[in-house]
Amino acid sequence: MSAAGPVSPRFAVLRPDWLLRGYSDRPGVLANWRTGEARPLAAAGAYVARACDGHTDFTSPIFLPKHQATLNLMLAEGLAEECAYGAELDPRQRFREAPNRYIQYTQWAVTGRCNLRCRHCYMDGPTGRYGELPHDVALGLVEQFVDANVQRLHLTGGEPLLRADFWELAGALTAQRIAIHQISTNGVLLDDEALQRLRDLEADPILHFSLDGVGTHDAMRGCDGAEAAAMSAIRRAVDAGFKVSVTSCLDGVTRDGMLPALDLLTDAGVRSWHVTAPQAIGCWTTASTGLSLDEQAAVCEPILRRWLALGRPMLVTLCGIYAGAPGEYVPPQEPLHRCTPDDLHCGALFDDTAYVMPNGRLIPCPRFIGTPFETALPSLLDVSLSEAWANEGLRAFLGVTKSQVLAHNEECAACDEFGECGAGCWAMAYAASGDVFGRDPVACDLWKSPHRRHLAGIAAGTA
Amino acid sequence: MPIDDLKAFFTKLETDAALQEQARALQGSTDDERVAGLCALAADAGFTVTPEDLSSAAAGTAAAELDDESLRAVVGGGCEVTGDIAPLFGREFLGG
């Protein structure tokens, strides 16, 4: 090596937004604490990232050409930057290994209370059924998220801004460099001061609002003035530079307000709009205004046509019948992955995603709120998140494969749509029949209906 | 095969934090001393690695043998999360 002549030392540091984390099943993940972006690393990548500390010379023989190439890629992609010797890395950026498996994303319902009275609330918000944890206990959960290397959080509720200590909790998270990736809110309390406080935290969350149609929102939300407050908050959040997403619940009451909502949200500049039918959990189990899939499709088709006429202004999802990206039309490609019996039934999504209820209970998905599974799974008041994440019951839950579902469900096993439908969602199956391995009637109707193909044809200009 | 030992040593180095600390401590000396020190570290760890092996690896002539992983595999398969709008619950959003 000395024959090659003297080589100038080369040092690098991670860029300030990037943290290096490790887990029992992953050698390293580079996580952006502002955006929530994750870059999983192989062993060689983690080795290089750990050396981006301002003190390790990359010209040392301890690095091979592949390591140099990896460093160059990290530099090119803005994960790291070259520096002079001795540049300091924020201690919070340094490699920190958690004893648990990878947890990328945690949804934390910080309160079960709400200032609206939504007819479809999946958490029984109007009754405050799940309450909220005391301040010191909630701060303890933040420490659990830190210890487990939770990378990003979605703060939800209830109405999260209703918590008196919301900003203290948010500040504790960002101080620990956990990304607040998303906040779901009804917008009533999201005034200009709140938006500024978010900016002051250096967080860049997606703000996710509910707007159940124009002229129909208040009826769904059970409070006069909720629609005006939501629209005002949406506009101010967009104007303040936040990424804004909106969900609209479609039923017999809100159906006439959906098409006008598209124009309003387009004008406001929202990034994505999701029209969805409420699910048969929580308050909605006793509702009588739900629409059939055919009725939902009849609402979605004119929305789709209007969205196309407006030039595809935002990302839209329409009741699972259609999903389209903003901008130029790109013909849909064959699915990258067709479901197989060996797949996890919930998919990879829930293998690294957790949901923490307002009472501290850890469940895989909010669709299981109110089911017997809710109490069968661990509470973070009893065990740490790192321990709970290894809980046998939770692992068994997350480890169920589609083959196990098919073994219980002859109809799905014989269905031609299985490759795309994947036997649906077990929470939906449970809500329908009390059997998680049963038939998911929502997915079944959706995938067997002609509506998906029909709306896709409209978008492609062939129908 | 020396190349097997070289590959195995670097595989261990990439994942062994204590070994990494020892290896990084070599950087203050001359090139020849660093190479000699690294060979000694490898020997202590049970691998036979020569200065010639390291020269070959540094020149890239042994790179293909050392590791066939693509950069994609080294740095991961791209963004799992774009930082932009992402669905909450798989296929659809919940109301609320």
Interface residues (C-beta under 8 A of the other chain):
Chain A: M1 S2 A3 A4 P6 V7 P9 P27 N32 T35 G36 E37 A38 R39 P40 L41 A42 A43 A44 G45 A46 Y47 R50 A51 H55 T56 D57 S60 P61 I62 L64 P65 K66 A69 T70 L73 M74 E77 Q104 Y105 Q107 C118 H120 C121 Y122 M123 G125 R152 H154 T156 G157 H181 Q182 S184 I206 H208 S210 D212 K243 S245 T247 C249 R271 S272 H274 T276 P278 Q279 W284 L315 T317 C319 G320 C346 G347 L349 C365 P366 R367 C425 A443
Chain B: F10 T11 L13 E14 T15 A17 Q20 A23 R24 L26 Q27 T30 D31 D32 R34 V35 L38 P51 L54 S55 A57 A58 A59 G60 A63 L66 D67 E69 L71 A73 V74 V75 G76 G77 G78 C79 E80 V81 T82 G83 D84 I85 A86 P87 L88 F89 G90 R91 E92 F93 L94 G95 G96
